[in-house]
Amino acid sequence: MEAGPRRHRVTIERLGAPTQNSYGEPVETWEEMTTRWAEVEPLEGREYFQAQQTQTAVDHRIRVLYDPEAALITPLMRVRHGAKTLDIQSVINLEERNVELHLMARLRA
């Protein structure tokens, strides 16, 4: 993949230590794992339909370069892209070549 398509700055976040609010209820906290350049693309038409056949409610593909830090990304994490928050549904190491990862994600409501 050429450098040009990776024009979006995204932050990968992981679930932090559990905290509680003033009523003692558990509250999700997220902490930044890494920030990197990526290509963020919404899935459309046939591609969206095909993604639905293998994953649940996937509507975005995020492409990042593979490196030792990126290899730690799991479906338990999320991606922040501007005002959008995307939950990672699956992480695909394209052709198992350790060159590029595809993060199949769903826009958080």
Buried (B, 14 or more C-beta within 10 A) or exposed (E): EEEEEBEBEBBBBBEEEEEEEEEEEEEEEBEEBBEBBBBBEEBEEEEEEEBEEEBEEBBBBBBBBBEEEBEEBEBEBBBBBEEEBBBBBBBEBEEEEBEBBBBBBBBEE
